[in-house]
Amino acid sequence: MTITGGCLCGAVRYEIEAEPLVVRTCWCTDCQKFGAGSATVNVVFPAEAVHLKGDLRDFASAADSGSAMHRGFCPACGTPVTTGSEARPHLIGIRAGTLDDPELGRPQVTIWTSSAPSWAPIDPTIPQEAKQPALPGPPKG
């Protein structure tokens, strides 16, 4: 299966040769800011399966763990495309809104519910985590 997607203006495109490992809605405070006040939906893949075409601008910030989080966005249209942690370089998150097939972005878990505002539309039918749950594979280091 080849999964495709890209930014709003088309300057950044990607092809992914893997199934998603997990799809997570994230309500951490950084994602709320990056998502313009709402949560982000991140589709996690093995990094080696994601093939980007075009240039992304990177914004790095410190996660609660102290590890650097990197968020890649199109420098032309500003669309957020990727997210990843230096603690887990073998994984990459693709922003669900950039998928050509939006059905692949159906959340399986909601994380950082402890940071969500009281009005947040959290789906009660999927698991919820107050903070950051474990991801596949060992952390770097």
N, CA, C and O atoms as CSV, one atom per row, in Angstrom:
chain,resi,resn,atom,element,x,y,z
A,1,MET,N,N,0.836,-1.179,0.000
A,1,MET,CA,C,0.000,0.000,0.000
A,1,MET,C,C,0.883,1.245,0.000
A,1,MET,O,O,1.809,1.361,0.804
A,2,THR,N,N,0.591,2.166,-0.901
A,2,THR,CA,C,1.280,3.448,-0.927
A,2,THR,C,C,0.301,4.520,-0.462
A,2,THR,O,O,-0.787,4.673,-1.017
A,3,ILE,N,N,0.708,5.251,0.559
A,3,ILE,CA,C,-0.091,6.345,1.102
A,3,ILE,C,C,0.524,7.641,0.599
A,3,ILE,O,O,1.742,7.811,0.650
A,4,THR,N,N,-0.307,8.554,0.116
A,4,THR,CA,C,0.191,9.810,-0.427
A,4,THR,C,C,-0.479,11.001,0.251
A,4,THR,O,O,-1.529,10.881,0.883
A,5,GLY,N,N,0.163,12.143,0.097
A,5,GLY,CA,C,-0.396,13.373,0.634
A,5,GLY,C,C,0.539,14.528,0.388
A,5,GLY,O,O,1.560,14.385,-0.284
A,6,GLY,N,N,0.183,15.685,0.939
A,6,GLY,CA,C,1.016,16.859,0.771
A,6,GLY,C,C,0.359,18.103,1.342
A,6,GLY,O,O,-0.718,18.056,1.936
A,7,CYS,N,N,1.039,19.204,1.143
A,7,CYS,CA,C,0.589,20.485,1.689
A,7,CYS,C,C,-0.484,21.118,0.804
A,7,CYS,O,O,-0.804,20.602,-0.267
A,8,LEU,N,N,-1.022,22.219,1.256
A,8,LEU,CA,C,-2.104,22.917,0.561
A,8,LEU,C,C,-1.695,23.407,-0.826
A,8,LEU,O,O,-2.474,23.296,-1.773
A,9,CYS,N,N,-0.475,23.951,-0.958
A,9,CYS,CA,C,-0.061,24.523,-2.241
A,9,CYS,C,C,0.578,23.503,-3.179
A,9,CYS,O,O,0.778,23.796,-4.358
A,10,GLY,N,N,0.903,22.311,-2.679
A,10,GLY,CA,C,1.496,21.272,-3.517
A,10,GLY,C,C,3.010,21.299,-3.595
A,10,GLY,O,O,3.597,20.450,-4.265
A,11,ALA,N,N,3.662,22.245,-2.932
A,11,ALA,CA,C,5.126,22.314,-2.967
A,11,ALA,C,C,5.774,21.153,-2.220
A,11,ALA,O,O,6.905,20.772,-2.522
A,12,VAL,N,N,5.062,20.591,-1.248
A,12,VAL,CA,C,5.553,19.436,-0.496
A,12,VAL,C,C,4.585,18.278,-0.714
A,12,VAL,O,O,3.380,18.411,-0.500
A,13,ARG,N,N,5.127,17.148,-1.142
A,13,ARG,CA,C,4.346,15.925,-1.328
A,13,ARG,C,C,5.098,14.789,-0.641
A,13,ARG,O,O,6.298,14.891,-0.388
A,14,TYR,N,N,4.387,13.716,-0.345
A,14,TYR,CA,C,5.050,12.544,0.225
A,14,TYR,C,C,4.386,11.272,-0.255
A,14,TYR,O,O,3.221,11.256,-0.651
A,15,GLU,N,N,5.176,10.197,-0.205
A,15,GLU,CA,C,4.695,8.840,-0.421
A,15,GLU,C,C,5.173,8.017,0.760
A,15,GLU,O,O,6.307,8.170,1.214
A,16,ILE,N,N,4.307,7.144,1.256
A,16,ILE,CA,C,4.631,6.322,2.421
A,16,ILE,C,C,4.380,4.870,2.054
A,16,ILE,O,O,3.298,4.510,1.590
A,17,GLU,N,N,5.396,4.042,2.268
A,17,GLU,CA,C,5.313,2.616,1.948
A,17,GLU,C,C,5.167,1.803,3.229
A,17,GLU,O,O,5.987,0.928,3.505
A,18,ALA,N,N,4.143,2.082,4.002
A,18,ALA,CA,C,3.887,1.349,5.247
A,18,ALA,C,C,2.476,1.664,5.722
A,18,ALA,O,O,1.880,2.670,5.337
A,19,GLU,N,N,1.962,0.787,6.560
A,19,GLU,CA,C,0.695,1.035,7.234
A,19,GLU,C,C,0.965,1.934,8.443
A,19,GLU,O,O,2.057,1.876,9.010
A,20,PRO,N,N,0.009,2.754,8.847
A,20,PRO,CA,C,0.204,3.552,10.066
A,20,PRO,C,C,0.409,2.646,11.282
A,20,PRO,O,O,-0.238,1.606,11.411
A,21,LEU,N,N,1.317,3.057,12.171
A,21,LEU,CA,C,1.525,2.336,13.428
A,21,LEU,C,C,0.441,2.690,14.436
A,21,LEU,O,O,-0.026,1.832,15.185
A,22,VAL,N,N,0.043,3.961,14.451
A,22,VAL,CA,C,-1.004,4.441,15.347
A,22,VAL,C,C,-1.447,5.818,14.855
A,22,VAL,O,O,-0.669,6.542,14.234
A,23,VAL,N,N,-2.693,6.172,15.134
A,23,VAL,CA,C,-3.211,7.512,14.833
A,23,VAL,C,C,-3.670,8.108,16.154
A,23,VAL,O,O,-4.523,7.552,16.845
A,24,ARG,N,N,-3.073,9.272,16.492
A,24,ARG,CA,C,-3.339,9.861,17.808
A,24,ARG,C,C,-3.773,11.320,17.685
A,24,ARG,O,O,-3.175,12.103,16.947
A,25,THR,N,N,-4.819,11.664,18.418
A,25,THR,CA,C,-5.198,13.059,18.594
A,25,THR,C,C,-4.415,13.573,19.794
A,25,THR,O,O,-4.439,12.957,20.859
A,26,CYS,N,N,-3.724,14.696,19.632
A,26,CYS,CA,C,-2.873,15.219,20.706
A,26,CYS,C,C,-3.362,16.589,21.175
A,26,CYS,O,O,-3.514,17.520,20.384
A,27,TRP,N,N,-3.607,16.686,22.493
A,27,TRP,CA,C,-4.044,17.929,23.117
A,27,TRP,C,C,-2.942,18.569,23.960
A,27,TRP,O,O,-3.245,19.365,24.848
A,28,CYS,N,N,-1.663,18.242,23.705
A,28,CYS,CA,C,-0.603,18.926,24.462
A,28,CYS,C,C,-0.668,20.418,24.120
A,28,CYS,O,O,-1.201,20.794,23.076
A,29,THR,N,N,-0.137,21.251,24.983
A,29,THR,CA,C,-0.255,22.695,24.763
A,29,THR,C,C,0.475,23.137,23.500
A,29,THR,O,O,0.026,24.066,22.829
A,30,ASP,N,N,1.594,22.491,23.160
A,30,ASP,CA,C,2.296,22.846,21.924
A,30,ASP,C,C,1.441,22.528,20.698
A,30,ASP,O,O,1.349,23.342,19.779
A,31,CYS,N,N,0.815,21.348,20.681
A,31,CYS,CA,C,-0.035,20.990,19.538
A,31,CYS,C,C,-1.250,21.909,19.437
A,31,CYS,O,O,-1.695,22.224,18.333
A,32,GLN,N,N,-1.788,22.340,20.574
A,32,GLN,CA,C,-2.910,23.283,20.529
A,32,GLN,C,C,-2.484,24.585,19.854
A,32,GLN,O,O,-3.247,25.158,19.077
A,33,LYS,N,N,-1.281,25.049,20.144
A,33,LYS,CA,C,-0.794,26.278,19.502
A,33,LYS,C,C,-0.519,26.036,18.027
A,33,LYS,O,O,-0.872,26.856,17.179
A,34,PHE,N,N,0.116,24.900,17.722
A,34,PHE,CA,C,0.425,24.579,16.330
A,34,PHE,C,C,-0.855,24.314,15.542
A,34,PHE,O,O,-0.910,24.570,14.339
A,35,GLY,N,N,-1.880,23.803,16.216
A,35,GLY,CA,C,-3.156,23.491,15.573
A,35,GLY,C,C,-4.164,24.624,15.638
A,35,GLY,O,O,-5.349,24.407,15.386
A,36,ALA,N,N,-3.720,25.822,15.968
A,36,ALA,CA,C,-4.569,27.016,15.995
A,36,ALA,C,C,-5.705,26.909,17.007
A,36,ALA,O,O,-6.808,27.401,16.765
A,37,GLY,N,N,-5.432,26.263,18.145
A,37,GLY,CA,C,-6.408,26.212,19.226
A,37,GLY,C,C,-7.090,24.881,19.409
A,37,GLY,O,O,-7.796,24.674,20.396
A,38,SER,N,N,-6.893,23.983,18.479
A,38,SER,CA,C,-7.494,22.662,18.592
A,38,SER,C,C,-6.387,21.626,18.746
A,38,SER,O,O,-5.208,21.974,18.808
A,39,ALA,N,N,-6.763,20.374,18.806
A,39,ALA,CA,C,-5.780,19.292,18.858
A,39,ALA,C,C,-5.206,19.061,17.462
A,39,ALA,O,O,-5.751,19.535,16.465
A,40,THR,N,N,-4.101,18.327,17.410
A,40,THR,CA,C,-3.593,17.845,16.132
A,40,THR,C,C,-3.892,16.357,16.043
A,40,THR,O,O,-4.010,15.676,17.062
A,41,VAL,N,N,-4.012,15.862,14.827
A,41,VAL,CA,C,-4.169,14.426,14.603
A,41,VAL,C,C,-2.930,13.968,13.849
A,41,VAL,O,O,-2.652,14.425,12.741
A,42,ASN,N,N,-2.189,13.051,14.477
A,42,ASN,CA,C,-0.901,12.620,13.959
A,42,ASN,C,C,-0.932,11.138,13.620
A,42,ASN,O,O,-1.273,10.302,14.456
A,43,VAL,N,N,-0.572,10.826,12.386
A,43,VAL,CA,C,-0.524,9.456,11.897
A,43,VAL,C,C,0.943,9.037,11.936
A,43,VAL,O,O,1.765,9.586,11.202
A,44,VAL,N,N,1.271,8.074,12.783
A,44,VAL,CA,C,2.668,7.712,13.036
A,44,VAL,C,C,3.092,6.550,12.137
A,44,VAL,O,O,2.397,5.541,12.021
A,45,PHE,N,N,4.266,6.728,11.502
A,45,PHE,CA,C,4.843,5.736,10.594
A,45,PHE,C,C,6.304,5.489,10.946
A,45,PHE,O,O,6.925,6.299,11.633
A,46,PRO,N,N,6.862,4.355,10.470
A,46,PRO,CA,C,8.317,4.195,10.544
A,46,PRO,C,C,8.960,5.269,9.658
A,46,PRO,O,O,8.544,5.451,8.514
A,47,ALA,N,N,9.954,5.971,10.165
A,47,ALA,CA,C,10.558,7.087,9.428
A,47,ALA,C,C,11.104,6.659,8.070
A,47,ALA,O,O,11.006,7.404,7.095
A,48,GLU,N,N,11.681,5.454,8.006
A,48,GLU,CA,C,12.294,5.025,6.742
A,48,GLU,C,C,11.265,4.773,5.641
A,48,GLU,O,O,11.639,4.658,4.474
A,49,ALA,N,N,9.991,4.685,5.981
A,49,ALA,CA,C,8.942,4.435,4.989
A,49,ALA,C,C,8.399,5.717,4.367
A,49,ALA,O,O,7.650,5.660,3.392
A,50,VAL,N,N,8.766,6.870,4.920
A,50,VAL,CA,C,8.226,8.157,4.468
A,50,VAL,C,C,9.220,8.825,3.523
A,50,VAL,O,O,10.370,9.070,3.888
A,51,HIS,N,N,8.761,9.117,2.300
A,51,HIS,CA,C,9.605,9.731,1.280
A,51,HIS,C,C,9.015,11.094,0.918
A,51,HIS,O,O,7.970,11.182,0.272
A,52,LEU,N,N,9.703,12.153,1.347
A,52,LEU,CA,C,9.241,13.527,1.118
A,52,LEU,C,C,9.809,14.086,-0.174
A,52,LEU,O,O,10.956,13.812,-0.529
A,53,LYS,N,N,9.000,14.872,-0.877
A,53,LYS,CA,C,9.437,15.611,-2.057
A,53,LYS,C,C,9.122,17.073,-1.791
A,53,LYS,O,O,7.981,17.425,-1.492
A,54,GLY,N,N,10.133,17.922,-1.900
A,54,GLY,CA,C,9.969,19.328,-1.574
A,54,GLY,C,C,10.632,19.620,-0.245
A,54,GLY,O,O,11.009,18.706,0.488
A,55,ASP,N,N,10.770,20.880,0.057
A,55,ASP,CA,C,11.468,21.293,1.274
A,55,ASP,C,C,10.488,21.672,2.371
A,55,ASP,O,O,9.473,22.326,2.127
A,56,LEU,N,N,10.815,21.246,3.583
A,56,LEU,CA,C,10.060,21.644,4.768
A,56,LEU,C,C,10.901,22.601,5.593
A,56,LEU,O,O,12.123,22.468,5.648
A,57,ARG,N,N,10.267,23.546,6.223
A,57,ARG,CA,C,10.923,24.365,7.236
A,57,ARG,C,C,10.691,23.671,8.563
A,57,ARG,O,O,9.617,23.116,8.795
A,58,ASP,N,N,11.689,23.698,9.440
A,58,ASP,CA,C,11.625,22.994,10.719
A,58,ASP,C,C,11.498,23.983,11.866
A,58,ASP,O,O,12.175,25.011,11.902
A,59,PHE,N,N,10.614,23.651,12.804
A,59,PHE,CA,C,10.533,24.391,14.057
A,59,PHE,C,C,10.754,23.394,15.174
A,59,PHE,O,O,10.038,22.397,15.270
A,60,ALA,N,N,11.746,23.655,16.026
A,60,ALA,CA,C,12.072,22.754,17.138
A,60,ALA,C,C,11.701,23.414,18.461
A,60,ALA,O,O,11.874,24.618,18.648
A,61,SER,N,N,11.187,22.592,19.370
A,61,SER,CA,C,10.875,23.055,20.724
A,61,SER,C,C,11.087,21.887,21.673
A,61,SER,O,O,11.134,20.732,21.251
A,62,ALA,N,N,11.216,22.197,22.960
A,62,ALA,CA,C,11.444,21.155,23.962
A,62,ALA,C,C,10.118,20.556,24.413
A,62,ALA,O,O,9.186,21.279,24.763
A,63,ALA,N,N,10.044,19.230,24.403
A,63,ALA,CA,C,8.877,18.518,24.929
A,63,ALA,C,C,8.983,18.459,26.447
A,63,ALA,O,O,10.023,18.795,27.014
A,64,ASP,N,N,7.910,18.031,27.103
A,64,ASP,CA,C,7.943,17.875,28.560
A,64,ASP,C,C,9.068,16.959,29.011
A,64,ASP,O,O,9.599,17.118,30.111
A,65,SER,N,N,9.435,15.996,28.165
A,65,SER,CA,C,10.509,15.054,28.493
A,65,SER,C,C,11.885,15.703,28.414
A,65,SER,O,O,12.866,15.144,28.904
A,66,GLY,N,N,11.958,16.885,27.798
A,66,GLY,CA,C,13.231,17.547,27.576
A,66,GLY,C,C,13.799,17.267,26.197
A,66,GLY,O,O,14.730,17.945,25.762
A,67,SER,N,N,13.258,16.289,25.512
A,67,SER,CA,C,13.692,15.951,24.162
A,67,SER,C,C,13.182,17.010,23.185
A,67,SER,O,O,12.124,17.603,23.394
A,68,ALA,N,N,13.943,17.237,22.121
A,68,ALA,CA,C,13.514,18.196,21.106
A,68,ALA,C,C,12.434,17.586,20.224
A,68,ALA,O,O,12.569,16.462,19.740
A,69,MET,N,N,11.369,18.338,20.023
A,69,MET,CA,C,10.315,17.985,19.072
A,69,MET,C,C,10.536,18.825,17.824
A,69,MET,O,O,10.805,20.023,17.914
A,70,HIS,N,N,10.424,18.201,16.671
A,70,HIS,CA,C,10.580,18.903,15.402
A,70,HIS,C,C,9.260,18.868,14.653
A,70,HIS,O,O,8.635,17.817,14.512
A,71,ARG,N,N,8.849,20.034,14.176
A,71,ARG,CA,C,7.623,20.143,13.396
A,71,ARG,C,C,7.986,20.721,12.039
A,71,ARG,O,O,8.544,21.813,11.938
A,72,GLY,N,N,7.656,19.961,10.992
A,72,GLY,CA,C,7.973,20.396,9.639
A,72,GLY,C,C,6.754,20.982,8.963
A,72,GLY,O,O,5.663,20.415,9.018
A,73,PHE,N,N,6.949,22.127,8.323
A,73,PHE,CA,C,5.831,22.775,7.640
A,73,PHE,C,C,6.297,23.346,6.312
A,73,PHE,O,O,7.482,23.625,6.132
A,74,CYS,N,N,5.368,23.518,5.386
A,74,CYS,CA,C,5.693,24.066,4.075
A,74,CYS,C,C,6.041,25.544,4.215
A,74,CYS,O,O,5.252,26.309,4.772
A,75,PRO,N,N,7.214,25.965,3.718
A,75,PRO,CA,C,7.577,27.377,3.834
A,75,PRO,C,C,6.759,28.285,2.916
A,75,PRO,O,O,6.724,29.498,3.122
A,76,ALA,N,N,6.105,27.715,1.913
A,76,ALA,CA,C,5.315,28.529,0.991
A,76,ALA,C,C,3.903,28.791,1.514
A,76,ALA,O,O,3.446,29.934,1.507
A,77,CYS,N,N,3.204,27.737,1.970
A,77,CYS,CA,C,1.805,27.917,2.386
A,77,CYS,C,C,1.588,27.752,3.889
A,77,CYS,O,O,0.506,28.056,4.391
A,78,GLY,N,N,2.605,27.275,4.614
A,78,GLY,CA,C,2.513,27.151,6.067
A,78,GLY,C,C,1.844,25.886,6.574
A,78,GLY,O,O,1.696,25.718,7.784
A,79,THR,N,N,1.436,24.991,5.683
A,79,THR,CA,C,0.764,23.763,6.116
A,79,THR,C,C,1.676,22.916,7.001
A,79,THR,O,O,2.790,22.591,6.592
A,80,PRO,N,N,1.225,22.549,8.214
A,80,PRO,CA,C,1.991,21.613,9.036
A,80,PRO,C,C,1.932,20.224,8.393
A,80,PRO,O,O,0.848,19.734,8.073
A,81,VAL,N,N,3.095,19.590,8.203
A,81,VAL,CA,C,3.150,18.303,7.506
A,81,VAL,C,C,3.666,17.180,8.403
A,81,VAL,O,O,3.083,16.097,8.432
A,82,THR,N,N,4.754,17.429,9.135
A,82,THR,CA,C,5.377,16.357,9.923
A,82,THR,C,C,5.602,16.771,11.370
A,82,THR,O,O,5.584,17.953,11.712
A,83,THR,N,N,5.811,15.772,12.201
A,83,THR,CA,C,6.220,15.981,13.582
A,83,THR,C,C,7.071,14.791,13.996
A,83,THR,O,O,6.862,13.673,13.524
A,84,GLY,N,N,8.027,15.035,14.873
A,84,GLY,CA,C,8.871,13.946,15.345
A,84,GLY,C,C,9.701,14.373,16.533
A,84,GLY,O,O,9.904,15.562,16.780
A,85,SER,N,N,10.178,13.379,17.264
A,85,SER,CA,C,10.967,13.619,18.466
A,85,SER,C,C,12.380,13.088,18.274
A,85,SER,O,O,12.572,12.022,17.690
A,86,GLU,N,N,13.369,13.828,18.765
A,86,GLU,CA,C,14.742,13.337,18.719
A,86,GLU,C,C,14.900,12.073,19.550
A,86,GLU,O,O,15.826,11.297,19.314
A,87,ALA,N,N,14.016,11.850,20.515
A,87,ALA,CA,C,14.082,10.641,21.337
A,87,ALA,C,C,13.651,9.401,20.556
A,87,ALA,O,O,13.980,8.278,20.939
A,88,ARG,N,N,12.917,9.601,19.467
A,88,ARG,CA,C,12.445,8.471,18.666
A,88,ARG,C,C,12.621,8.781,17.175
A,88,ARG,O,O,11.641,8.975,16.456
A,89,PRO,N,N,13.880,8.827,16.717
A,89,PRO,CA,C,14.133,9.191,15.317
A,89,PRO,C,C,13.638,8.151,14.316
A,89,PRO,O,O,13.564,8.435,13.120
A,90,HIS,N,N,13.300,6.964,14.782
A,90,HIS,CA,C,12.804,5.904,13.897
A,90,HIS,C,C,11.316,6.073,13.565
A,90,HIS,O,O,10.761,5.293,12.791
A,91,LEU,N,N,10.674,7.090,14.147
A,91,LEU,CA,C,9.252,7.343,13.906
A,91,LEU,C,C,9.044,8.752,13.372
A,91,LEU,O,O,9.799,9.668,13.697
A,92,ILE,N,N,8.014,8.916,12.551
A,92,ILE,CA,C,7.626,10.247,12.079
A,92,ILE,C,C,6.102,10.339,12.097
A,92,ILE,O,O,5.400,9.404,11.710
A,93,GLY,N,N,5.615,11.477,12.551
A,93,GLY,CA,C,4.183,11.736,12.530
A,93,GLY,C,C,3.834,12.565,11.311
A,93,GLY,O,O,4.488,13.567,11.023
A,94,ILE,N,N,2.817,12.152,10.606
A,94,ILE,CA,C,2.286,12.903,9.472
A,94,ILE,C,C,0.962,13.515,9.917
A,94,ILE,O,O,0.107,12.819,10.465
A,95,ARG,N,N,0.793,14.808,9.684
A,95,ARG,CA,C,-0.451,15.476,10.062
A,95,ARG,C,C,-1.591,14.936,9.199
A,95,ARG,O,O,-1.526,14.966,7.970
A,96,ALA,N,N,-2.628,14.444,9.863
A,96,ALA,CA,C,-3.721,13.756,9.175
A,96,ALA,C,C,-4.372,14.611,8.093
A,96,ALA,O,O,-4.821,14.080,7.077
A,97,GLY,N,N,-4.430,15.901,8.291
A,97,GLY,CA,C,-5.053,16.781,7.306
A,97,GLY,C,C,-4.323,16.856,5.983
A,97,GLY,O,O,-4.863,17.380,5.009
A,98,THR,N,N,-3.096,16.337,5.929
A,98,THR,CA,C,-2.332,16.363,4.681
A,98,THR,C,C,-2.479,15.084,3.869
A,98,THR,O,O,-1.997,15.015,2.738
A,99,LEU,N,N,-3.132,14.075,4.423
A,99,LEU,CA,C,-3.321,12.811,3.708
A,99,LEU,C,C,-4.279,12.989,2.535
A,99,LEU,O,O,-5.300,13.664,2.666
A,100,ASP,N,N,-3.959,12.390,1.389
A,100,ASP,CA,C,-4.894,12.429,0.264
A,100,ASP,C,C,-6.168,11.650,0.585
A,100,ASP,O,O,-7.247,12.000,0.106
A,101,ASP,N,N,-6.048,10.597,1.393
A,101,ASP,CA,C,-7.210,9.822,1.832
A,101,ASP,C,C,-7.457,10.124,3.308
A,101,ASP,O,O,-6.811,9.528,4.169
A,102,PRO,N,N,-8.380,11.040,3.619
A,102,PRO,CA,C,-8.588,11.429,5.011
A,102,PRO,C,C,-9.096,10.299,5.904
A,102,PRO,O,O,-9.004,10.403,7.127
A,103,GLU,N,N,-9.628,9.228,5.326
A,103,GLU,CA,C,-10.098,8.100,6.138
A,103,GLU,C,C,-8.954,7.428,6.893
A,103,GLU,O,O,-9.188,6.779,7.913
A,104,LEU,N,N,-7.725,7.575,6.408
A,104,LEU,CA,C,-6.563,6.982,7.078
A,104,LEU,C,C,-6.208,7.727,8.360
A,104,LEU,O,O,-5.399,7.242,9.151
A,105,GLY,N,N,-6.797,8.892,8.575
A,105,GLY,CA,C,-6.495,9.704,9.747
A,105,GLY,C,C,-7.474,9.533,10.890
A,105,GLY,O,O,-7.549,10.398,11.763
A,106,ARG,N,N,-8.218,8.455,10.911
A,106,ARG,CA,C,-9.194,8.227,11.991
A,106,ARG,C,C,-8.456,7.951,13.296
A,106,ARG,O,O,-7.735,6.957,13.386
A,107,PRO,N,N,-8.614,8.806,14.313
A,107,PRO,CA,C,-7.885,8.636,15.576
A,107,PRO,C,C,-8.211,7.317,16.279
A,107,PRO,O,O,-9.350,6.851,16.280
A,108,GLN,N,N,-7.165,6.733,16.878
A,108,GLN,CA,C,-7.291,5.503,17.658
A,108,GLN,C,C,-7.148,5.759,19.151
A,108,GLN,O,O,-7.566,4.937,19.966
A,109,VAL,N,N,-6.561,6.892,19.512
A,109,VAL,CA,C,-6.347,7.244,20.917
A,109,VAL,C,C,-6.218,8.766,21.010
A,109,VAL,O,O,-5.734,9.410,20.080
A,110,THR,N,N,-6.648,9.329,22.123
A,110,THR,CA,C,-6.465,10.759,22.396
A,110,THR,C,C,-5.454,10.883,23.522
A,110,THR,O,O,-5.601,10.266,24.577
A,111,ILE,N,N,-4.408,11.701,23.282
A,111,ILE,CA,C,-3.355,11.860,24.288
A,111,ILE,C,C,-3.318,13.295,24.806
A,111,ILE,O,O,-3.850,14.217,24.188
A,112,TRP,N,N,-2.684,13.451,25.943
A,112,TRP,CA,C,-2.554,14.742,26.631
A,112,TRP,C,C,-3.919,15.348,26.959
A,112,TRP,O,O,-4.112,16.558,26.839
A,113,THR,N,N,-4.852,14.508,27.369
A,113,THR,CA,C,-6.167,15.022,27.763
A,113,THR,C,C,-6.065,15.931,28.982
A,113,THR,O,O,-6.943,16.766,29.203
A,114,SER,N,N,-5.009,15.782,29.775
A,114,SER,CA,C,-4.821,16.641,30.952
A,114,SER,C,C,-4.571,18.094,30.570
A,114,SER,O,O,-4.733,18.988,31.400
A,115,SER,N,N,-4.177,18.340,29.319
A,115,SER,CA,C,-3.931,19.705,28.843
A,115,SER,C,C,-5.081,20.260,28.011
A,115,SER,O,O,-5.059,21.429,27.627
A,116,ALA,N,N,-6.072,19.443,27.733
A,116,ALA,CA,C,-7.182,19.876,26.879
A,116,ALA,C,C,-8.071,20.882,27.612
A,116,ALA,O,O,-8.287,20.750,28.817
A,117,PRO,N,N,-8.591,21.889,26.894
A,117,PRO,CA,C,-9.538,22.809,27.526
A,117,PRO,C,C,-10.858,22.100,27.823
A,117,PRO,O,O,-11.139,21.036,27.271
A,118,SER,N,N,-11.651,22.691,28.686
A,118,SER,CA,C,-12.911,22.059,29.098
A,118,SER,C,C,-13.875,21.849,27.933
A,118,SER,O,O,-14.725,20.960,27.991
A,119,TRP,N,N,-13.757,22.650,26.883
A,119,TRP,CA,C,-14.669,22.549,25.746
A,119,TRP,C,C,-14.186,21.570,24.673
A,119,TRP,O,O,-14.860,21.396,23.658
A,120,ALA,N,N,-13.037,20.930,24.878
A,120,ALA,CA,C,-12.444,20.052,23.865
A,120,ALA,C,C,-13.384,18.907,23.493
A,120,ALA,O,O,-13.914,18.227,24.373
A,121,PRO,N,N,-13.592,18.691,22.196
A,121,PRO,CA,C,-14.449,17.581,21.755
A,121,PRO,C,C,-13.665,16.263,21.747
A,121,PRO,O,O,-13.191,15.827,20.699
A,122,ILE,N,N,-13.535,15.642,22.903
A,122,ILE,CA,C,-12.777,14.393,23.027
A,122,ILE,C,C,-13.724,13.215,22.814
A,122,ILE,O,O,-14.746,13.094,23.490
A,123,ASP,N,N,-13.372,12.357,21.873
A,123,ASP,CA,C,-14.194,11.201,21.520
A,123,ASP,C,C,-14.184,10.186,22.664
A,123,ASP,O,O,-13.138,9.610,22.963
A,124,PRO,N,N,-15.329,9.958,23.304
A,124,PRO,CA,C,-15.367,9.027,24.436
A,124,PRO,C,C,-15.298,7.558,24.022
A,124,PRO,O,O,-15.191,6.680,24.878
A,125,THR,N,N,-15.357,7.283,22.714
A,125,THR,CA,C,-15.358,5.891,22.255
A,125,THR,C,C,-13.966,5.330,21.998
A,125,THR,O,O,-13.826,4.144,21.699
A,126,ILE,N,N,-12.923,6.174,22.110
A,126,ILE,CA,C,-11.553,5.682,21.921
A,126,ILE,C,C,-10.761,5.904,23.211
A,126,ILE,O,O,-11.132,6.750,24.025
A,127,PRO,N,N,-9.672,5.149,23.403
A,127,PRO,CA,C,-8.882,5.303,24.629
A,127,PRO,C,C,-8.355,6.726,24.794
A,127,PRO,O,O,-8.127,7.443,23.820
A,128,GLN,N,N,-8.169,7.109,26.049
A,128,GLN,CA,C,-7.641,8.433,26.393
A,128,GLN,C,C,-6.451,8.268,27.324
A,128,GLN,O,O,-6.439,7.404,28.201
A,129,GLU,N,N,-5.454,9.110,27.115
A,129,GLU,CA,C,-4.261,9.126,27.963
A,129,GLU,C,C,-4.074,10.547,28.485
A,129,GLU,O,O,-4.135,11.502,27.711
A,130,ALA,N,N,-3.849,10.697,29.775
A,130,ALA,CA,C,-3.670,12.020,30.372
A,130,ALA,C,C,-2.399,12.700,29.877
A,130,ALA,O,O,-2.346,13.926,29.780
A,131,LYS,N,N,-1.380,11.913,29.565
A,131,LYS,CA,C,-0.099,12.467,29.107
A,131,LYS,C,C,0.383,11.691,27.891
A,131,LYS,O,O,-0.420,11.214,27.089
A,132,GLN,N,N,1.706,11.567,27.758
A,132,GLN,CA,C,2.330,10.912,26.605
A,132,GLN,C,C,2.487,9.411,26.844
A,132,GLN,O,O,3.264,9.014,27.712
A,133,PRO,N,N,1.775,8.571,26.099
A,133,PRO,CA,C,1.960,7.125,26.249
A,133,PRO,C,C,3.181,6.652,25.463
A,133,PRO,O,O,3.760,7.409,24.683
A,134,ALA,N,N,3.557,5.425,25.672
A,134,ALA,CA,C,4.696,4.844,24.961
A,134,ALA,C,C,4.389,4.732,23.472
A,134,ALA,O,O,3.240,4.570,23.062
A,135,LEU,N,N,5.446,4.823,22.684
A,135,LEU,CA,C,5.360,4.620,21.244
A,135,LEU,C,C,6.134,3.355,20.891
A,135,LEU,O,O,6.931,2.877,21.698
A,136,PRO,N,N,5.913,2.807,19.699
A,136,PRO,CA,C,6.633,1.594,19.302
A,136,PRO,C,C,8.145,1.801,19.268
A,136,PRO,O,O,8.633,2.852,18.852
A,137,GLY,N,N,8.866,0.791,19.709
A,137,GLY,CA,C,10.321,0.808,19.632
A,137,GLY,C,C,10.974,1.466,20.823
A,137,GLY,O,O,10.335,2.222,21.554
A,138,PRO,N,N,12.248,1.179,21.018
A,138,PRO,CA,C,12.974,1.741,22.160
A,138,PRO,C,C,13.341,3.201,21.936
A,138,PRO,O,O,13.565,3.606,20.795
A,139,PRO,N,N,13.407,4.003,22.997
A,139,PRO,CA,C,13.860,5.385,22.843
A,139,PRO,C,C,15.340,5.418,22.496
A,139,PRO,O,O,16.092,4.505,22.837
A,140,LYS,N,N,15.743,6.475,21.817
A,140,LYS,CA,C,17.147,6.671,21.446
A,140,LYS,C,C,17.987,6.833,22.708
A,140,LYS,O,O,17.564,7.471,23.672
A,141,GLY,N,N,19.169,6.253,22.688
A,141,GLY,CA,C,20.092,6.508,23.783
A,141,GLY,C,C,20.407,5.315,24.534
A,141,GLY,O,O,21.177,5.374,25.492
